[in-house]
Amino acid sequence: MPSRSPGAIESFRRRVSESMLRTGTELAIDQREMEARMAAADNRNTAFSSAHGAVAMARWADSAVLWLAWRIHPRSFTPHP
């Protein structure tokens, strides 16, 4: 099996992590906007109950994506100026 250089693995981890951070952040923003619209509507029928459950699940999934993105990001990460 060919060995991989630490730099190549770090580069791959950084690219994947940055992509996940970007996607997770965009999804979290969309989810927060949806929650605000649903709160403004404040309708108590069954469809809204199901929608609230879906939004709660989306919040959990967004958090998991962001957590994983930070976990796989190389430890030598420094913010860009």
C-alpha positions as CSV (number, residue, x, y, z in Angstrom):
1,M,0.0,0.0,0.0
2,P,1.5,3.4,-0.9
3,S,2.3,5.7,1.9
4,R,0.7,9.2,1.9
5,S,2.7,12.2,3.0
6,P,1.4,14.0,6.1
7,G,1.1,17.2,4.0
8,A,-1.3,15.6,1.5
9,I,-3.5,14.2,4.3
10,E,-3.5,17.6,6.1
11,S,-4.4,19.3,2.8
12,F,-7.2,16.9,2.2
13,R,-8.5,17.3,5.8
14,R,-8.4,21.1,5.5
15,R,-10.3,21.1,2.2
16,V,-13.0,18.7,3.5
17,S,-13.3,20.6,6.7
18,E,-13.6,24.0,5.1
19,S,-16.2,22.7,2.7
20,M,-18.2,21.2,5.6
21,L,-17.9,24.4,7.6
22,R,-19.1,26.5,4.7
23,T,-22.1,24.1,4.1
24,G,-22.9,23.7,7.8
25,T,-22.9,27.5,8.3
26,E,-25.1,28.1,5.3
27,L,-27.6,25.5,6.4
28,A,-27.6,26.8,10.0
29,I,-28.4,30.3,8.7
30,D,-31.3,29.0,6.5
31,Q,-32.6,26.9,9.4
32,R,-32.6,30.0,11.7
33,E,-34.5,32.0,9.1
34,M,-37.1,29.2,8.8
35,E,-37.5,29.1,12.6
36,A,-38.1,32.8,12.6
37,R,-40.7,32.6,9.9
38,M,-42.5,29.8,11.6
39,A,-42.5,31.6,14.9
40,A,-44.0,34.6,13.2
41,A,-46.8,32.5,11.7
42,D,-47.5,30.8,15.1
43,N,-50.1,28.4,13.7
44,R,-50.9,25.4,15.9
45,N,-52.2,22.9,13.3
46,T,-50.7,19.5,12.6
47,A,-48.7,20.6,9.6
48,F,-46.9,23.2,11.7
49,S,-46.2,20.6,14.4
50,S,-44.5,18.3,11.8
51,A,-42.6,21.3,10.4
52,H,-41.3,22.2,13.9
53,G,-40.1,18.6,14.3
54,A,-38.3,18.7,10.9
55,V,-36.6,22.0,11.8
56,A,-35.5,20.6,15.2
57,M,-33.9,17.6,13.3
58,A,-32.2,20.0,10.9
59,R,-30.8,22.0,13.8
60,W,-29.3,18.7,15.2
61,A,-27.9,17.8,11.8
62,D,-26.3,21.2,11.3
63,S,-24.7,21.0,14.7
64,A,-23.3,17.6,13.9
65,V,-21.8,18.8,10.5
66,L,-20.2,21.8,12.2
67,W,-18.8,19.7,15.1
68,L,-17.4,17.1,12.7
69,A,-15.9,19.8,10.5
70,W,-14.0,21.3,13.4
71,R,-12.9,17.8,14.6
72,I,-11.3,16.8,11.3
73,H,-9.7,20.2,10.6
74,P,-5.9,19.9,11.0
75,R,-4.7,21.0,14.5
76,S,-2.3,23.5,13.0
77,F,-5.3,25.6,11.8
78,T,-4.8,29.3,12.2
79,P,-7.4,31.9,11.2
80,H,-6.8,33.9,8.1
81,P,-6.1,37.6,8.8
